[in-house]
Amino acid sequence: MSYRVIVATLEARTAVHIGSGDGNDLTDALLRRDAGGRPFVPGTAIAGALRALLTRLAPRLGAEPCAALTGSGDPCDCPVCRLFGDINPSDEGDSVSAASRVLVFHAYPSRDLPRLLVRDGVGIGRSSRAAARAGGVKFDLEVIPAGAEFALRIELRDVDEEGERLLAAGLSEWLEGRMWLGGRVARGLGALKLKDLKYGVREVGTPE
């Protein structure tokens, strides 16, 4: 059995906010942290962004479009669903649903983070495009500043050649800096870039 892993560095090109849903006396929206208080990028957030990107890319590369694009509620056997698990899983006897073959780990800081910041914001009415008049017009949120770096790790389990090509296409987009994660992306937050990417293959059947 082959053990395949992708490691890389995620570098923040702009400030990033991946929130916990909680606030305190200092800010309305705190960053996501682990039990030790370290900010991190959840693996689910990275996997979700990668899946969304590959779902858009796959038809352009000649692959079958995902049910997420067609609106079908049936089980899907497209290349993206074979990588990340069926978007419409089913437990019926003839179902082709399967678990994800791509394991994305939490990305923790690869070096000391720059000082965290609190950024102010103003609520904007969607129709008027002016500052909202209701309560809570002004808000603030905790952000990781540009320049922060996180260690990315992705493991592959029984991924076929089509899946590998699709992953390579998606990671190429991220290497070019076309990657966004977290909240307030439309307001300029959450831009990242992948760098220092390495791909390794090891046979796990031997001690070496």
Protein Blocks (a to p, Z undefined) as FASTA:
>chain_A
ZZdddddddddfbdcdddehiacfkbmbdcdddfkopacddfklmmmmmmmmmmmmmmmn
opacdfklnopabdcfbfklmmnopfbdcfbfklcbdcdfbdcdddddfbdcdddddddd
ddddfklopacfbehkbccdddddehiacddddddehiafklmmmmmmmmmmmmnopace
dehklnopaiacdehiacddddfkbfZZ
